[in-house]
Amino acid sequence: MAEAQQSARGQWPGQTVLDPWMATRRQFLASGPIGLGAIALACLSQAEGASPVASPMAPRPPHFPARARSVIFLFMAGGPSQLDLFDYKPKLQELHGQVIPPSFVENKRFAFIKKDATLLASPRKFSKRGESGAEMSELLPHLHAVGDELCIIRTMATDVFNHGPAKLFMNTGSPQFSGRPSMGSWITYGLGSESQELPGFVVLQSGPRGPRGGAALWSSGFLPTSFQGVPFRSTGEPILYLSSPSGINRARQEAFTRAVQDLNRLRFDHTADPEILTRIASYELAFRMQVSAPELMDLSDETDETLRLYGAEPGRVSFANNCLLARRLVERGVRFVQLYHTDWDHHGNKGTDLGEALEARCREVDQPCAALILDLKRRGLLDETLVIWGGEFGRTPQGEPRDFMGRDHHIEAFTMWLAGGGIRVGQTVGKTDEIGYYPVEDRIHVHDLQATILHLLGLDHTRLTFRFQGRDFRLTDVGGRVVEKLLA
């Protein structure tokens, strides 16, 4: 287990490393002269005004050379309809209105529809563009224009068909609300962050409400809370109470912060409790963010051309603004940025139909997603930034008649796309059957995608582990494989 923990922290097996921020007091002192020497050194460093321990977010080397340095995950909460956006099925057009063959739905459970629901053809026009011949619907014209920069996966598969558990599964590797760490937490635990002025894991949200599952989707779970995602607000201060109280100048606040940190370090010297390191890092980061965060959120230094490219408007809450902020975050060394855009749950009620509602969601994300790819590329950041787009599952080939026509949840085959750091772009991976129900080539499970993401960051998903309640846990649970077809 020591070897696994060392590997997770960027150490090669066989190396001796004292990792006090993860040790208990007994483990810390049990290291004998090393532990006592570390305490003495910490006291000496403290007396000299230096920090006695490394920050939990300090950058750490990966297990092997990485292809990507940071991740932007564009999460479309609700489950976008792959059949109306990415996976055109002429046979579905022919069979529109017919009952699906029983062999397709044998032993199948659905969220809402019955097994005799009729097939629903997409009313959208599809076309192929670019050297890759990427096929998309008319609802995504901007994204289609950068299709050669994408790797489209048509055969994603998950295990759960309810929104909250499915979002958890995509983000934490488990469908249970059991305190598992999120992907961003695992990645910052393994690699730290290159930004010392901003959190290593930032969450941005747009839409009328937050995603089902809430804070559990970016929680650090049983990992130290240093690695938890930090949600930024879209207007005003990015984090509440970031500004100094009235009458407190920066020098006075700095003196207060140093005094609190000295007390926390003394406490850590006696307990080696990793949560004390979290407290120390949080105070220090909050102090630095009083300068860095307002500068980050101020889009006035962006050119008019850049704002038009994204469709961003300073001061407005929008997915476009969040995409531009995501670029600014990775530009400043933030390791993992996750954008949540909600209301992709198109069952057929008013406002959740495949007509105006789907069109509205696509208008909100199409231009900013394409702009993010173009902007990262022209700034030389795309090769080292992994961009991911998708939701927790897809939608059924059968229709769900309510006020309007919609589709039910579908876990067997749905579409996601990747771009940037280490991805073999200009290809479509996976093939579904004639009506888009099951994969017939290259099925890719959620754990496979997670293993591949970690691989691109230089992390072996089987070695990135943490012992909790007597068991070694990892993001991919007991499954997952690196999908070689996705790698450049």
N, C-alpha and C positions, 0 to 999 in steps of 0.2 A: 504493500500500500504506500509506503514511503516513496518508492520508486514512481508510482502512479502520480502521487501528489507533486513530486519534483518535476515530472514531465509536464504536468498541467501548468506549472509555474514557469515553463520555459527552460527547465533544466534537463540535460540528457541523463538517461538512466546510468547509475553508477557514481554520479557526482554526489558529494556531501554538501548539503546546504542546510543552514539554519533558517527556518521560516517563522519568525516569532509571531507575525500577525495571524498565523493560523494555529499556533500552539496553545495548549492549555498551560496553566501555571506549573502543573506537575511535569508536563512534557518539557517545558522550557528549562526548569531547574534540573531535570533529570539528565540533561545534556552535560552535566558536570562542569568542568573548567570552561567549556565553551559558553555555557549559559551564564555562569558567574562573571566570566570575562565580558560578555555582552552587556550585562547590567552595569559593570564598572565603566565600560566604554560609554554607555548611554549617559551615565551620570556626568562623566568628564565632558562629553559633547554638549550636554545641557548647560554645564557651567560655562562653556565657551560660546554658548548662544547658537549652537548648531542643532539640527533636528536629529534625535537619537535613532529614529527608525525611518525606513523608506516609506514613501506614500504607497498605499495599496494600488493606486492608479499609475504608478511609475511604469514606463514601457518595459516590456519583457520580451525576450527573443522567442520566436515560435519554435515548434518541434523541428521544422524543416523550412527551407526557403519559401516564402509566401508569394503568391501572385497578386493578392489584393491587400491593401492596408486598412481599408475602411469599408463600411457597408451602409447603403441606403435602402431600406425596405419600405416600399410603397404598398401598404396593406389596404386592400379594398374590402372593407368589412361588410359582410352580408352574403357574399358569394356571387361574383359576376357571372353572367350567362355566357359560357364559352361558345354555345351554339349560335349566339347572335353577334359574337365579336370575333372569334378566331377559328372556329372549327365548322366550316361550311359542309353541309351534307345534302347533296342532290337527292339521295334516296329518301331522305326525310321529307323533301318537297313532294315526292311521289306518293308517299304513304300518309300525308297529312290527313288527320281526322280518323284514321283507322286505329283500332285497339292494338297495342303492342303485343307481339307474340308471347304466349305464356312462358316460353323457355327463358326469356330475358328477365322476368321478374320472379321466377321461382325462388322461394326462401328469401325474398327481398322485403325489407321494411322501408317505409317512406315516412317523412315527417307529416304530410298532410293528404296527399293524393291516395287513391286506391289503385289496385293492380290493373283495373280495367280502364284507367285513364287513357284517352286517345292521344296519338302523336301530334306534335305541334311543329310545323315548319317555321323557319325564321322568315320574316318579311323583309329582311335586310339584304341589300346587294353586296356581294363580295367581289374582290378583285385581287390580282397578284401584281406586285410591284418590285422593282429593284432587281439587282443581280441574283439575290437569293430567292426571288419569287415568293416572298412572304405574303400569305393570304390573310386579309383582314376585311372587316365589314366597313361600310360607308360611315359608321359612327366614329371611326378613329382615323380621320384623314391625316392629322399631324403625326401620329405615331407610325402610321403606314409609311410616311415619307422617310423615316429613319429605320425602316425594317431591316436593312442590312447590318445595323448595329445590334440587333437583337438575336437571342436564342430563344425560340418559342417552344415550350413544352406542352404538348397536347394531352399527355397521359399521366398527369398527376393523380394520385390516389390517396385517400385518407381513410380513417377508420370510423369516424363519428359524424352523425348527420344533424346534430343540434348546434346552433350557433356558438354558444358559450364554450362548451367542451371542444368543439372543432377549432375555435380560435386558440384555445389553450394548447391543443395538440400541435398546431402549426408553430406556436411560439415557444412552448416549453418541452415538447416531446411527450407530454402526458395529457389525457383529456380530463383528468381529475383536478378539482380544486384542492390540491394537497400540498401547496407550498413549493412547487418545483421552480427552479430558476428559469428565467426566460433566456432566449438565444443571445440577446444583447448582454445579459449578465454573464453567461458562460464565456462569451468572447472577451469581454473586458477582464474577467477573472483570469483568463489564459494569457492575454496580451497586454493588459493595462491600456493606457491611452497616451497618445502623443501630445494631447492638449493638457496643459497644466492650468489653463485659465478658464476652462469650461468643463462640464461633466463629460465623462467618456461615453455615456449612453444617454441620448436625448430623445424624447418622445414629443411629436407634434401632432395635433388633432385638428380635423376640419369636418364640417357637417353639423346637423342640428343637435347631435348628442354624441356621447362617447361610445366606443364599441362595447358590445356585450362581453362580459368578462372583466372589464374595467382594469384596475391597477394590477390584478393578477397577471395580466399579459406582459407587463414589463417589470415584474417583481424579481428580486434577487433570490427569493425562496430561502433555502437553507444556507446559501452562500452569504458571506459577510455583506452587510447592507451598503457598503461602499460601491457595490456593483449593480445597484438597483437603477432602473431607468428614471430619468428626471423629466417629468412633463413640463414643457414650456407653455405659457399662455401666449395666445396669438396677438393680444393687444396689451398696452400698458407695460408694466414690469413683467419680464418673462417668468419671474418667480416672485410670489408675494413676499413683502417685507424685505426685499433686497436692499432698498435704500436705507441710509442711516436715519435714525430718529432726528427730529428737529433739535438743534443745539449741539449735536455730536459731530465734531469735525473728524477728518480721516486720521489725523495723528492720535486723537484721543481713542478712536475706535481701534486703531492698530495696537495701542498699549493694552487695551482691554483684551483684545484677541490673544496677544502674546501671553498675558497672565493666565487666561483660561487654558491655553495650550500647555503652559508649563505644568499646571495642575493635572491635566489629562496625561501628560507624559510621565509624571511621577506615579500616577495610578497604573499606567500601562507597565512601568518597570516592575511593579509588584504582582500584577495579575496576568500579563501577556494576553489580555482579552482582546480579540480582533475588533470587537465593536468599539473599543476605545480608539483604535486607529481610525475607524470610520468617523468617529466624532471629531478627532483631530483634523482629518482630511476635509470634513464638511465645513468646519470653521474657516480653515485656510482657503478653501475653494470659494466659499461665500464672500470672503473678503476680496479676493481677486476678481470675482464676478461682478462686483459693484462697478468695475470699470469695463470689463470685457463684455458682459451681457448686453448693456444698453448699446454698445457699439455694434454688436452682432445684429441686434434687432432693427437698427436704423438703416433702412434701405436707401436713404437719400444719396449715399455715395455710389450707388449703382447707376450705370448709364441709362438714358432713356431707351436705348436700343435693347439693353438687357431686360428692362422692365417689360417692354413690348413683347420680347421673345417669350417670356413666361406668361404674359397676361397678368402680371403682378401689379398691385396697387398698394403703395405704402399706407399703413394704417388700417387696412381692410383685413378681415378674417377670411382666408381663402386657402384652398389647396395650392393655388399658384404661388402665393406668398410662401407657403411652407416648403414647396419645392426649391424656391430660391434660397430660403433659409438653410435647407439641407445642404445645398452646395456650399454656402458660406461656412457651415459647421465642419464639413469634411476638409475644407480649405484650411481651417484652423486646427486640424489634427484630431477632431472628435472621431472616435472609433466606430460607433454604431448609432445611426439615426433612423428612427422608425416613424413613418407618417401613417396615420390612420384616417381614412376617408370613409364615411359611413353611408348607409342607405342604399346598399346594393342588393337588398333582399326583395326581389321582384316576383311576388306571388300572384299579383293581379288585383289587389285592392287599389282604390284610388290613391295615387301617389307611389304605388309599388308595382306598377305595371311595366310591361316590356315596350311600351310606346313612349309617352312623354317622360316618364320617370327615368327609364334607361337612357334616353337621349340627354336628359339634363345631367345625369351623372357623367356621361361620356364627355359632354361639353366642359364640365368642370375639371376633368383630369387629362384629357387628350393632349391639349397644347402644352400644359406644364410638364407632363412626362417627357414629351419629345424635346422640349426646351432643356430639360435637365440633362438629357443625353448629349445634346449639341453643346451646351455650355461646359459640361465636364470635359468633353473632348477637346474643345478649342483652348481650354486652360491647361491641358496636359494632365488632367486628373482622372480621366475615364479608365485608363489602363490600370490604375491602382485603386479604383473604387468599384465595388461590386454593387450593382443596382438590381433589385428584385421587385417584381410586380405580381400581385395576385391576392386572392382571398382565402377563406378557410375551406371552401369546396366550390362546386359548380352547380349547374341547374339541369334538371331532367329533360330528356327529349319529349316526354309527355307534357301536355298542357295542364294547367291548374285553373279551371274556370271559376272566377269570383266576379267582382264587378266588371273586371276586364280580364284578359287572358294573361296568365303568368306561368312560371315554372316552379317546381318544387326543388328541394335540396337534392344534390347528387354528389355522391362520394367516390364513384367508381372511376371517373375520368373527367378531369377539368384542366383548364389551361392557366399556366403562369409563364412569364418571360423573365429572362436574365440578360444583363448587359454588363460590359466593363471587365474589371480585373480578372483575367485568367479564363474568361468564358470564350468558347468557340462560337462566334457570332455568325450571322448570315445563314442559319440553319433552323429547321423545324424538326424537333425530336419527338418521336412517338406517333403512333397512328391508332385511331379508334375505329370501331366497326361502322357499318353503313349508316347507322342512325345515331352514332355518337354515344353509345351506351357504355361499352366496355373497351379497354385497351386491347389491341391485337398485336402491337409491337412496342417494346420499350416502356413497360409500366414503371413509373417512378413513384415510390412511396414517400410520404412526408419525411420519414427518417432518412431516406436516401438523399433527399434535398438538403437536409440539415448536415449530414455527413459531408456532402460536397461543398457546402458553404464553408464549413470549418476547414476543409482541406485547402480551399483557395486562400485562406488566411494563414496557412502554414500550421494548422492544428490537426493532429490525429484524433478523430472523434472517440476512439477507444481508449486513448490515454488521457483525455481531458476529463478527469474524474474528481469526485469529492466524496469523502466518506461521511455518511450521515446515518445515524441510528443503526450502526453495525453493517452498513452495506455501501459499496461503491456505486455512486450514481453518475450518469452522464446524460447529455442532451438527447442522444439517440436511444436511450433506454438499453435494450439488449439487441437492437437491430441496426439497420442502416448500412449502406455501402456507398462508396464514392462512385458517382456515375461518370465513367471515363468519356462518354460521348459529349458531355457538356464542357470538357476541358480543352483549352486551346493547346 
